[in-house]
Each structure stands twice: as structure tokens, then as C-alpha cells.
Amino acid sequence: MWVLLVDDDQLVTNAWVRELRGHRVVVAADHASAIEHARAHPFEVAIIDAWLGGDDGLALVAPLGALTGASHV
């Protein structure tokens, strides 16, 4: 399963990557790289930090859903 992990905290990211062992995890630290990775790797699950530095992580939900055609959020 492809997982898009969007978080700007390296400790949190490392913990998630360990937890998701066995899955294909793509890591992004900000909005722009999340969109770029989503275009390159069709993911099934996205784990998004609500607070990405100065960005609102929840603002990524709609653009990622539009890219993937996701019907459930």
C-alpha cells in the first residue's frame, strides 16, 4: 500500500515510517512537496500533520483528493 506522509517534524516522521514498515511510504515536509509526490506516486492513504510550520495541513485535503479522485476523506 502507498502511504503519503506529510509532516515537518523529523522525529514524528521517523516514528511513522517505523510504524508503517512493510508499506511504501513517501514523505513530504510541506504542501508543495506533498502535491509533487502525490502526482508521482498514487497513494491509498495520506497521513497529514495539521500544523505544517506556517501552513495548515488540513488545507491539503481538498487538493490531494482532487488529484487522486478520492471519494472518502
C-alpha positions as CSV (number, residue, x, y, z in Angstrom):
1,M,0.0,0.0,0.0
2,W,1.3,3.5,-0.9
3,V,1.2,6.0,2.0
4,L,1.8,9.7,1.7
5,L,3.1,11.0,5.0
6,V,3.2,14.8,5.3
7,D,4.9,16.1,8.4
8,D,7.6,18.7,9.0
9,D,8.9,17.1,12.3
10,Q,11.6,14.6,11.6
11,L,11.1,12.7,14.9
12,V,7.4,12.2,14.1
13,T,8.2,11.2,10.5
14,N,10.7,8.6,11.7
15,A,8.3,7.2,14.1
16,W,5.6,6.9,11.4
17,V,8.0,5.3,9.0
18,R,8.9,2.7,11.5
19,E,5.2,2.0,12.3
20,L,4.4,1.7,8.6
21,R,7.1,-0.8,7.9
22,G,6.1,-3.1,5.0
23,H,4.2,-0.3,3.2
24,R,5.6,2.1,0.6
25,V,5.9,5.4,2.4
26,V,6.6,8.7,0.6
27,V,7.5,11.5,2.9
28,A,6.8,15.2,2.3
29,A,7.6,18.1,4.7
30,D,5.4,20.8,3.1
31,H,2.4,21.5,0.8
32,A,4.5,21.8,-2.4
33,S,6.4,18.5,-2.0
34,A,3.2,16.7,-0.9
35,I,1.5,17.7,-4.1
36,E,4.6,16.8,-6.2
37,H,4.8,13.3,-4.5
38,A,1.1,12.8,-4.9
39,R,1.4,13.3,-8.7
40,A,4.3,10.9,-8.9
41,H,3.0,8.1,-6.5
42,P,-0.7,7.2,-6.5
43,F,-1.3,6.7,-2.7
44,E,-4.0,4.9,-0.9
45,V,-3.7,6.6,2.4
46,A,-2.4,10.1,3.5
47,I,-1.3,11.0,7.0
48,I,-1.1,14.7,7.2
49,D,0.1,16.9,10.1
50,A,-2.5,19.5,10.9
51,W,0.2,22.2,11.5
52,L,3.0,22.2,9.0
53,G,5.2,25.1,10.1
54,G,3.3,28.1,8.7
55,D,0.9,26.1,6.6
56,D,-2.4,24.5,7.5
57,G,-2.1,20.8,6.9
58,L,-5.8,20.4,6.6
59,A,-5.7,22.7,3.6
60,L,-4.0,19.8,1.7
61,V,-7.0,17.5,1.9
62,A,-9.0,19.0,-0.9
63,P,-6.1,19.4,-3.5
64,L,-4.9,15.8,-2.7
65,G,-8.4,14.5,-3.0
66,A,-8.8,16.2,-6.4
67,L,-5.5,14.8,-7.6
68,T,-6.4,11.3,-6.7
69,G,-10.1,11.3,-7.3
70,A,-10.6,10.2,-3.7
71,S,-14.2,9.8,-2.7
72,H,-13.7,9.5,1.1
73,V,-11.8,11.8,3.4
